[in-house]
Amino acid sequence: MKKLLIALFLISVTISTQAQDAKAKAILDNVSKKVKALKSLKANFSITITAAKGAKPQSKKGTVNMKGDKYYVTLSGQEIYCDGKTTWTYMKESNEVQVNTLDPKENAFTPSKLFTNFYDKEYTYQYAGVQTVAGKKVDVILLMPTNKAKQYTKVELMIDQANSVVAGGKMYEKNGNIYAYTVSGYTPNPVLADNMFVFDAKKYPKVEVVDLR
């Protein structure tokens, strides 16, 4: 579940340099330029998970706060903290937190990865047309992994034409699962204290700490 939650941060993807499609590159460069100019960012998101085997779709809502390579995520009973070196994944129902060392080489999506030139080598991308989503015109960018071992067969990004931010998209897994997400309530440069990105066990009485480092 942790990797799934982190994957949702395609909402804040920035992409640059080598591209197979000039129009897609121009659009993504605008997103990259805008996001890289920010010192911090806060946004709301929602996601609907459709299972391949026909199970009832599940919908969840969450928030993300980012400051450099640090991030704090809340999503339906879970909280994920990262101070740039360590990650803490807290599960409210079991009152348990898992502690891991952040591995920059790991293939899992992280917010910090998605604010770098991470995709220029790992994905090809192309312009896929215009759609209207919630009354807004969005440009659709299709990303295809160059490494076929990745868990996703393709990713569709929807870029709001009016303000050059990611409005949502879809992620397609090899097993047939589809993750459709939307983004709203972007807040640029909010004041975020550094302790927001560190799990404080004192605030969670009797929490079970599972240290996986």
N, C-alpha and C positions, 0 to 999 in steps of 0.2 A: 504493500500500500504506500509506503514511503516514496518509492520511485514514481508511482502513479501521481501522487500529489505534487512532487517536484516537476514532473513532466508538464503539469498545467501551466508552468511559467513560460510556455511559448507565447503567452499573452504579452510578454515584454521582449520578444526576440529582436535582436539587431543583427543585420546581415550586411556584409560589404565585400568589396573586391571582386574576384573572379565570378562571372555569371554566364550562363548560356543564353540568357534572354535580356536584351538591353532595356526593355520597358520594365521588366521585373526588377532589374538592378536599380534603375532610377527611383522606383517607388520605395524599395527597401533601403536605399541610401538615405532617403529623406527621413525614414523612421529611425535609422541609425544615428543620423546627425542630431535629431531632436532628443533622443533618449540619452545619448552620450553627453549632452549639455547639462543634464540634470545631476544634482548632487545626491538627491534621494527621490523616492517615488512611492506612492501608495495607490492601490487600486482594488476594486471589488471584482469578483468573478463568480460565475456560476458554471456548472458542468453537468451534462447529462450523459450517463454511461449506458450504451445499448449493447447488451451481450450478444454474442454470435448465436447462442443456442435459443434465442427467442425469449429470454427471461424479461420480466417487466423492467423498463428503463428506470434507472435511479438518478435523481437530481440532487445536487448539493451546491451550497454557496460558501464562499470564503473571501478572505482578504489577504493581500500580500503587502509587506513593507520592505523596502530595499534601500540600502545605503552602501555603495561600493560593492564589495563581495560579501556583505553581510545581509541576512534576510530573516524575516519572521513571518510565518504563515499560519493562518487559522482556517480550519475546514472541518465542519461537522464533527466536533468532538475530538479533533486532533490539533496539535500545535507543533510546528517545526521551527526550531531555532538554529541559526548558524552564525558564528562570529568570524567566519573566514577560515577557521582551522578545525573546529569541532562542530558536529551537528547533534542536536537533541530532538528526538521525536517522542512527544508526550501523547499518550492515549488516555483520555478522560475516563472512559468506561472501566478500564482495568487499573487506573491510577498508576500507570507504569511509564517510565521514560527510558528509551534506548539511546545510548551514547555511542557515537562513531567518530572516527577521525575522517575529516573531509579529504577525499582523494581526488586531486585535480585531473587524474588520468582516467577516472571512472567514466563509463559511457552514459551514465544516468544524466538526464537534464537537470541543471540547477539554474537558479536565477542569475548567478554570477557568470556562468558560462554563456547564458543567452544575452548578456550585455557585452560580449566580445566578438571578435571575428571568427567565431567557432564554426559557423555553417559553411564558410567559403570552400572548405575542403571536404566536408562530410556530406554535403547535400548539393544536388543540382536543383535549379529552380527555374520556373517559367511563368509568364503571365497567363492567367486562365479566364480573363474576362471580368465583367462588372455584374454585381448582384445588388439587390435592395434588401437590407436587413434592418428590421425595426424602423423603417422609414428613412434609413440612411443608405447612400450609395457607397459601396465598398468595392475595392479592387481585390480580386482573388489571386493569390500566388500559390502555385503548386510546388512543393518540395519533395524530391525523391532521394532517398539515401544512396550514397555511392557504395557503402558497405552493406551488403545484403544480409549480414548477420544481425543488423539492428532489429529491434522488436517492432518497429513501425514500417509499414510498406510505403506509406505516403503521409504527408501533412498538408492540409489546406489552411493558409492564412488569409484572413479577411482584414484589409487595411482600410480604415475610414478615410475616404477621399477628402473630407473637409478639414481634418486636423492631423493627418499622417500618424495615427496611432493604431495599434492592433485592436480591432473590434471583436474578434473571435476567430473561430475556425473549427476544423475537425482533424482528429488524429486517428489513423487506421492501423490497428494491430494485425499481426500475421494470423492470430487466432480468430480474427473476424470481429473482435470488439471495436466499437466506435466511440470516441470521446468527443462530444460536441460542446464547445464552450463559448461563452460571451464575456465581454469585459466592459465595465462601466465605472464611473466615479473616479477617474484618474485625478490624483492630487500631486502636482509637481512640487518638488523641494519642500516636503513637510519637515518639521523639526523632529528628528528621531534620535533619542538618547541611545548611546552605545549599549547600555545594559538591557535594552529591549531584545537584543539578539543573543542573549545568554540565558539559559534555563536556570532559574533560582529554585532549588529544591525546598527552601524555607517556605515558599508560598504554596506548596503542595504537601500538606501533612500526610505522613505515612506513605509517601510515594515510593514505589519499588524502582530502584535504579539498576538497569541492566547495562553494564559497561562492556561494549563489544570492541573496544580499542585493543 
